[in-house]
Structure formats: C-alpha cells, structure tokens
C-alpha cells in the first residue's frame, strides 16, 4: 500500500504538470510539424479537410498551413498565454503573420486578438488585394490607436475571419506561415493590404512607402503634345542604359542561385520555390538584383537563352515571395550602395520581361523608391536630402519605363514639380539631412564661381538638368538645382 508521503508527492507532481500545461506560452509556429493542436477552424466539421499543411506555397521551411475557407469562416489559435507585460513593452511588442493569397481580390481578413476572458482587445483588417506573400505586422502597443500607445493585455487567442466581397462565393485557399504572436521588433512597413488601417500605424522610420503609395494623381492623363514628345526623346536619350558585360563566374553564380531556389509549378500553374524569409534584408535584396543583372547581361551580350529562362522564372518567384509592391523592400534612404544595386539590376532587365512581368517589376520599383511622392499635392517641408541624392534618378528612370508615353510625360511633369518643391529656399529650408536643414546652407556656402562645375559632373546630375530643360523649368530654378547637387553629390 502506497505510503502517505509518496501519495502527496505524486499529487503535487501531477498538479504541477497541470499548472505548467495551462500556462504554457504559444509564441511562434512555423507549421513544420503539422497543424498545431491549439488551432481550430469553423470551415468544416472535419479539421483535416479544411486546415492542413502543404508544400505548395511556403515562406520558410518546407510546409505552410493551408486553409480552405468560405465566407465567414474562422481560424482560432487558443491558449497563447502571452503576458500583458510583453504586449505593453516598448520594443519587441509586435506580431508578424505571413499570409499567402493566390490571387488579387477585394476580399479581406479580419484579424482579432483576444484576452483570457474572450474579449477582443485588438482588431485589424488585411485586404487580400495582392497575389503572393505579405505580412500582417503590427505592434500591440503602437499600431491600433490614433494615440499610438495602448496598454498591454493577456493575449490568449488570435482569431482570423475570412470575409468575401459582396457577391462572392465558393472556397478560397489561403496559406499561412511563420506566425510570430509576440516578440518581433523589426520596423513595421505596412503595404497596400493594410491601407484601411494605415492611419493607426506609428511611423517609426524615415521610410513611408504606404503613405507615398496612397498619393493619387489629381489630374487626368492627357495626350502628350508634339513638343512634349520631342522633349521626352531628349530625356530618354540621356537616361538610356548601356548594358555592360558579365563574367562567366557571375553567370554561373546566378544560375546556381536560381537552381538552388528549387522553382517549379504546382498543378494549378502557380509558381513555388524555396521560401524567402529575409525579404527585407539589404544584402539579400542586393544579391538578388546582382543575379538578375548577371542573367540579363548573359542573354543580351552572349545570347544565353538558358540565362533568360532562369531570369524570367526567378523574377516571377521572388515577386511571389513578396519582393514586390507592398513588400518589405523599401530600403532606408541611407542605404546608398544597396539601393543602387537593387534598382539598376531590375532596370537593366525590364526590356526582357514579358508585359505582365514587366508591369509587376515596375510596381516593385515604384514601391521601393516611394515613387508616388511625386503626386503629393501638399508638399511638406522637411524632405530628406538622402532621398533626393539616392532615389531621385530612379524615379525618372521608372517614369521613362512606363509603357504609355502619355503617362510618362504626365509623370515627368509631376517630377518637375517635385523637384521645384525640393529646392525652395525661402526663410525656412525645405530639406534636411540627419536632422539638419540643408538647402539654405547649400546656397550660403557654395561660391558663385563654382556653380557651373555642375555641368562637368557625371549622371545622374546631368540627366536631371536635361530633364529640367526638357520640361521647361525656368533659369532661376535651374541655378538653385545646380547649387543643391553640387553640395550633396
């Protein structure tokens, strides 16, 4: 017969196990081991038929969660048990959930976070207006209120509801990967899929790609005049890229990189390949663009058709992985080298891409350079001269890459106004660098005898002057622009 001491020990031990089980935290899942036991869905009475793991689309590893959903269906992750102190902390207080949409739609996901009493404490909307991978990335403390500072709460549930647009029907297959419920401390860069909640995000870095993206053209694109088309040819001539050579080693490295991505097609024709989790890593993005450039040059210079085939497949795959419009590929303005490598690699490849892929890459370049800033009708003083110095020329090149000449001329006019606003030199200087106003210092510190040195400088400075002449900027403004470029080049 068991003695009393032993019986007490066993009861205490079992109680401890029960306590630990009840308070275990669920901070992260990558779905590599299957559907987590704490996930459930209302999609079907059978969990395994509507919520499974799949290798069709992955962001990392070899498996992702596949959800076959109809309108109003929900996924719920329960028993997360994340303490309030973590959600209310100052730094690693964000969730990041990677979500794959197989097609562009007007459907949306409602994502809710509930406390241990089942009360909704945070709600966000994610539009499914994209194809490929995007992230739902928000700080519990800063990104759900206009005052940008909410207290923490015990996070016990995450609930995702699929809402089809009015008139929609049928099943939509969505994929989820690398769910971090708490602990992410990367800068949040919301994309167009977060447009409905944009005003709730705290801007914590100098880059604001969604803010730029949401600027809309305030005039209708008209038909370009004969004079404008003539001027356009001048600008195009001065911006024409000369494709350089490429070494055999660089071509081999690019082809090997593409081969290692294991790119193939699913039965529905969609592309699949090795996941790219580091889609915001500067070095990775620069490496991708370097390989794009090498494959482009191998085809253009050497007639390497295998390089072309790999280029097209590789580009489609990385766009599907979220290196795209709305992705995390807007470089910090001080990232001089990587910004140039990234843009030049894709710009050189534009003439090779078929129409839809070319359109997707132009969208990628626009997003990465905050192109839509040129449409802002309400210029706000305080623009960073790093943006002017590093990204400006790529705005022009991207405009010149548009398939419609009317749209190109229209956008160059916007670029002209953007430049004029950048160079204002009234009482308050309108540009800054590392928190110091610059434009007044440019004019004050540069001797008048040096201003014509501008003409001896290499592109992009000369290109900008040609643009200025082509679109009819006045002489006073051109002189201001020379001063500015002489100072920041």
N, C-alpha and C positions, 0 to 999 in steps of 0.2 A: 504494500500500500504506500502511495506517494506521501512523503512527509510534508508538513505544513510549509517549511521554508522553501522547498523545491516548488511547491504549488504556487506560492506567492511570486517566486522568481519568474515562472512561466507566464503567469497572468500579466505581470509587469512588462515582460518582454513583448508579449503579443499586443498589449496596449500601446507600447512604443512604436511597433511596426504600423499599427493602425493610424497613429498620430502622424508618423512620417509620410504615410501614403496620402493622408488627407491634405497635407501641407506641401507636397512636392510641387516644385515650380515647373511649368512648361514654357520655357523662354524661346525656344527655337526648334524648328523641324525642317528637314530637307526632303522628307518622304522617301528616302532611300530604302528604308526598312518596311515600306508599305504604308497603308492608311493608318495613321495613329489611332489608338483606341479612344482618345478623347475627342475625336472628330465625329460628327454625325450630320445627316442631311435629311431634308424633307422631300428630296427629289423622288424617292421611291420607297416602298415598304422594304425593299431589299437593298441594303447598304452597298453590297458588292457590285451591283449592276449600274449604279449611278455615280459612285465615288470609288475610283480605282487608281492605281498607279500606272504610268505609261512612259514609254521612252520616245514618243512621237515628238514632243517638244520639251526641252529641258533648259533650265538656266544654269544649272550646275549639276555635276554628277551624271548619273545615268537614268534617273527616274524623276518624274514630277507627278503631282496629284491631278487626275483628270476628273472633271465634274460635268456630267451630262445633265443640264438644267433646263427647266421650263419656267415660264413666267411666275414669279413669286416664290420660287424655291429658295431654300436657305441652307447654308453650311454653318455649323456652330462648333467652335472649339471651346471646350469647357475645362474647368478645374485648372486654370492657368496659374492662379495663386501668386500673382506678382504684387509685391507690397507697394503701398501708396508712396513710400519714400523714394522709390525708383522712378515712378511716373512723374513725380514732382521735382526731381533733381534738376540741376542746371545744365548738365552735359549729356550723358548717354540716355536720353529720355524719349527716344523715338522708336516707332515701329516701322519696319520695312517689309512689305509683302510683294513678291514678284508675281505678276499675273499676265497670262498669255491670251490674247484674243485672236481667233483665226481669221477674222475679217473686220473691216470697218463697219460700224453700225451706229445707230442712235440709241442703243440700249445702254444700261448703266448698272453699276453695282452700288448698293448701299452698304457701307461697312460701319458696324457699330461695335463699341467696346463697353462691356457691362461690368458692374461691380459685383461683390459677393452677395448682394441682395437682389440681383437680377435687374437692377435699374441701369438704363442706358446713360453713360456718362460722356461719351464722345461719339459723334456721328459724322461720317464723311461720304461724299459722293464721288465715284470714279466713273467717268464716261468711257464707254467702250468704242471710242471714235478712232481707233488705231488697229493696225494689224501687226502682230508680233508681241515682244515682251516689253512691259513697262512696270514701274514700281509704284505702289501706294506707300509713300514715305512721309511720315508726319510725326512731329513732336507732340506728345500728350500735353505738355506744358504750354507750348507757344503757338500751335498751329490750328487751334479750334475756337478762337475767340478774337474779336477785334482788339481787345486789350492785351492780347498775346501773353497772358500769364494766368494759367488756371492751376488750382491745387491738385495734388495727386489723389488717387483713389485706389483701392484694392482691385486690381484687374483680374476678373475671374473668367470672363467669356469674351470671345470675338465672334461676331455673327455677320455673315455676308449674305445679302439678299440680291437675287438676280431679277431686275425689272426690265421687261421688254418694252419697246416703244409701242404706243397705241397701234393696234392692227397687227402686231407681231404674233407669231405662233411658232410651234414646233420646238425642237430641242437645240440648244446651243452647247457645244463642247468648249469648256474653258479649262485652262491648265494653271496650276499654282506651284510655285517652287520657292525654296529658301524663305520661309516665314520667320522673321525675327519679331517677336511680340514686344520685346523691350531690350534696350542696351545699345541700339545703333546711335552713333554720334556723328555721322557724316553730315555735311551740309545738305539741306533739302533743296532740290531744284525741280519744282513741280512743272509738269508738262501740260499740253492742251487737255489731256484726260482729267486734269484736276482744275479745269477752268472755272467750274461753278463755285469752288471753294477758294479761289485764288486770294481774295482779299483777307482771308483768315490766316494765311501763312505769314510768319515773320520773316522778312528778308534779312538774312544773316551774312551774306557775302555780296561782293560788288556786282556779281552777275545776276541778271534777272531775265532769263530767256522767255519766260511766260509773259512777263509784263511787256516785253518788246513784241512778242508774237501777237498779243491781243490788240495791238495798234491796227487800225483799219484805214484803208485808203479813203480819203474824204472827197475824192473826185472820181468821175467815170473816166476810164482809159479811152482816150480818143484816138483818132487815126493820125499817125505821125506825118508831119509836113515834109515836103521835098528838102527843105533846108535842114530840118531835124535829122532826116535820114542821111544826108550828106555829112553832117557833124558826127552822127553815130559811127560812120565808117572811119572817121579820123580816130575816134576813141578806140574802136575795135582794133585798128591797126597798131595803136600804141600799147594795147593790152594783149596782143597776140602772144601766146606762149610758144616758145621753141622747145620741142621735146628733145631732151638730151639722150645720150647713150646710157647703156646699162652693162654692168659686168656680168659674165657668166655666173660668178659666185652669187651675185644678188638675185639673179633669176632662179637659181637653184634653191636659194634660201626661201624665196617667196613661194615657189611651187611646193617645197617640203612643208612649209607652214600651212598652206591650204590643204594638202593631203592629210596632215595631222588633225585637221578640223573634222574629218570623217563626215563630210557633207553628202547627203543623199536625199531621196524623195520618199515621202510617205505615200500610202496607197491613194490618198486624195490629191496627190500632186504637190502638197505643201512641202517646204524645204525643212530639213532637220540637220543638225550637226552638233558638234561639241559645244556645251554651254559656255557663254562668255559672261562671267560674273563681274569681272573688272572693267565694266563698260565706261567707268568714269576715271580710270587710271590713265594719267597723261602719257606715261611711257608706252603702255599697251596701245593706246589710240595712235600714237606716233608710229609705232611699229606696224600697225595695220595699214596706215596710209603709205608707209615706205614700201610695203609689199604690193599695194595697189599700184604705186608708181612704177615699180620694177616690172610687174606684169604688163602694164600699159606700154612701157618702152620696149619690152621684148617683142611685143606684137607690132608696134608702129615702126620700129627700127629694123627688126630682124624678121618680120613676117611670121612670128611664132604663134601659130593658131592654138596650140595647147595652152599657151600663156593667156590668150584671150578667153578661151573657155573657162579656165580657172578664175580669171578676173571676174567674169560675169557671175559665176556660181558663188564665189567668195563674197562679192559685194552684196548679193541678194541675201546671203546667210547672215552677214554682220548687221544688215538693216533689220532682219527678222529678230536678231538678238537684242535690238534696242539701241544700237548705234545709229540714230535716226532722229528725225523730227520728234521732239518730245522726250528724247533720251537724256542721259546724264553726261552728254558730250559737249557741253558748253564750257570751254576752257576758261580758267581765271585769266584776266586781262594781262597779268604779269608773266604769263607762260609764253614768252616770246618764241622760243625755238620750236616747241611742240605745236603751237598754233600754226606756224608757217608750214611745217612738215605736213600736218594734217590737211590743211586746205590745198596746198599745191598737189599733193598726191591724188586727191579726188578731182581737182580741176583738170589735171592732165588727162584723166580717164574719161571725162564727160563725152568726148566725141565718139567713143567706142560703145557706150552703153545704148541699148535699145530704148525706145521712147519712155516706157513706164519706169524703167530703172533709172534713166537719166532724171526724170521728174522726182523720183524718190531721193536721189543724191543731191539735187538742187535744194530740196526741202531740208535735207540734212545739213547742207552748208549754210542755208539761211538760219536755221535754228542755232547752229554752233557759233555763228557770228552776230546773233541778235539783230538780224537784217532789218526786221520791221521797225527798228528805231527810226528809220528814215521817214516813216509815215506819221510820226508823233506830231500832232498839230500844236501841242502845248510844250514847247521846249523848256526844260527845267535846267537852270544854271547849275553847274557842278559836275559836268561830264568829265570822266577820267581821261586824261591825255594818253594813257596806255591803250585805251580803246582806239583812239584816233591813230596812234602810232603803229599798232599791230594789226588791227582788224579792218581799218578803213579801206585799204586797197582791195580786200577780198569782198567787200560789199559791192564795189564797182564790177569786179570780175564776175560775181554771181549774177548781177543785173544783166551783164552782157551775155550771159549763158542762157537766158530765158529764150524759149522757143518763139515767142511773139515779139516782133520788133516794136510794135506799138507799146507793149508792156515795158520793154526795155527802155524806150525813150521816156515813157512816163516815170519809171523808177529813177532814171538818171536825173530827172528834174527834182524829184524828192531828195536825191542825194545832194544835189546842188544846194537846196535849202538847208539840209542838214549841216553841210559844211559852213554855210553862212552863219548859222546859229552857233556853231562851234567856235568861230573866230571873232565873235562880238568882243569889243574891247572898251566898253563903256565903264562907268565908275566901278561896277562890280565885275570882276573877271568871271568868265563862264565856264572855265575848265579847271581841273585840279589834277594833281598827281601826288600820291601819298599824303593826302590831306592838306596840300598847299596849293593855293591858286597860282595859275601859271601864265595865262595869256598876257596880263599886264607886264609880268616880268619879261616875257618874250620881247615885247615892244620896247621896254625900258632898257634892256641890257644888250641888245644887238646893235652895233654901229650901222648907220645907214649905208656906209660904203660896202658892207658885207652882204646886203640883201640880194644882189644879183648872183651870188655864189649858188643860189638855189638851182639855177639852170645847169650847173655842172654836175649836180648830184644824180645818182642812178635812180631808177624806178624803186618804190612807187611815186616818189616826189614829182618827177617829170610827167608821169602819167596823170597825176591829179591836176597839174597845171593845164595839160592838154584838154582834160575833161572840162576844166573851168572855162577855157576859151570856147570849147565846142558848144557848151550850153549857155554861153553868153553872160558870164559873171563879169561885173564891172571892174575897172582897173583898181579902184581903191581896195576892193575885197581881195583881188589877186595879190596885192602888195602885202596885205595882212597875212594871207595864207603863206607867202614866202617866208615871212618872219617866223611864223609858227613852225613850219617844217624845218627851217634852219636850226631852230632851237631844240627840237625833240628828236632829230634824226641821229 
